[in-house]
Amino acid sequence: MRSATVRSDAALPPLHGVPTAIKDLTWTAGVPTAYGSRAFKGFVPDVDAAVVTALRAAGTISLGKTTTSEFALMPHGETDQGIESRTPWDTTRSAHGSSGGAAAAVGAGLVPFAHASDGGGSIRIPAGACGLVGLKPSRGRIFDGPHPSDAGGVGVEGAISRTVRDTAAALDALAVEQPGALVAVRRPDVSFTECAEQEPGRLRIGRFLTTLTDTVLEPDCLAAYEVASAALAAAGHEVTDIELPVAPAFVDAFADVWAVVAASVPVPPEGETLLRPITRWLRERGRRLSATRFVAARGVLETASHQMVARTTAYDAVLSPTAPCSPRPAGWFTQSGDLEEEFARAVQYVAYAPWQNASGQPAISLPVHWNDDGLPIGVTLTGRPADEATLLRLAAQLENALGWADRKPPIWHH
């Protein structure tokens, strides 16, 4: 039976009837939204977040909420609300986070794309772990109201999908004008979906492997980096090694800002004891920071942002690993029981991701390689500010060359 919208012969929205899912961090009117936390169990918003409004206007139908780490603070999916989300390529391993539920749902074939958000790698890292495409849009590209942005100003809204074209279509749906938006980012002359169908031309690509932490890059992740480099060179692009475009002070400054982000979540007093230990640990760290130190940390991130954009401006895109190692076994981040060790592992795992959040540049994780254990390994391309169009053209070219869109995990055939 045709829907009333179809029967009316009215123009259909671009994603009419497409199923999706909304991250548990994001308000959805009439739908329980717990932020991945027992402290908010049973909370039901009475209004939609702007991204939910945009997706509904585009014609999508949400099938439900996807899991997130508590307040989206950690790059894993462990919560006190259920088991950790797993990558469909090996269900003993984490889908990572914080948008792990979104990546697991898309990877398992439940929806073609899912809403996600990214404050320090939370779209790109789960996409890499689940063999998917994950675009962190430019800061200001998608309105994240009606609530204020996070205290650090590093988070953005986006989506995870199986293909570059689906990612572009999701971006078209999300990047619409909204009343109250404070930042207007210029759109390309054509839709993002059309951009994904265009040739990129010959581009200059920078690449780097170094980080500011003691992270050791696994051979499988190095192999993915070289696969992508070779494919880019074969497509006629100029690929050049560059220095890491960020200063050492960045790591401690981002950690300080992240702790303040954790502390700024308005948890009811009776809910504090229901929080996970790592959340309480981060919140206490954030509360101990003086206003002067927080302002100084924000200043370091702003300076680093200027440096990163200036040092990469000669390149159309910059290639780096998405993560330093393959998807970790479920429970890996918390297995020691030591909170400082859990946070240290988190810092190591996101070593390649937060600098784009600080600079506001768009960045896309692409599943270019599978290791001998059948696990997907992603790489990230970072673009110039507000230039998702070039990233999508380049990503689509790599997708056509490497053929990941046709790969499905064995769970699809069970």
Secondary structure, 3 states (H helix, E strand, C coil): CCCHHHHCCCCCCCCCCCEEEEECCCCCCCCCCCCCCHHHCCCCCCCCCHHHHHHHHCCCEEEEEECCCHHHCCCCCCCCCCCCCECCCCCCEECCCCCHHHHHHHHCCCCCEEEEEECCCCCHHHHHHCCCEEEECCCCCCCCCCCCCCCCCCCEEEEEECCHHHHHHHHHHHCCCCCCCCCCCCCCCCCHHHHCCCCCCCCEEEECCCCCCCCCCCHHHHHHHHHHHHHHHHCCCEEEECCCCCCCHHHHHHHHHHHHHHHCCCCCHHHHHHCCHHHHHHHHHHHHCCHHHHHHHHHHHHHHHHHHHHHHCCCCEEEEECCCCCCCECCCCCCCCCHHHHHHHHHHHCCCCHHHHHHCCCEEEEEEEECCCCCEEEEEEEECCCCHHHHHHHHHHHHHHHCHHHCCCHHHHC
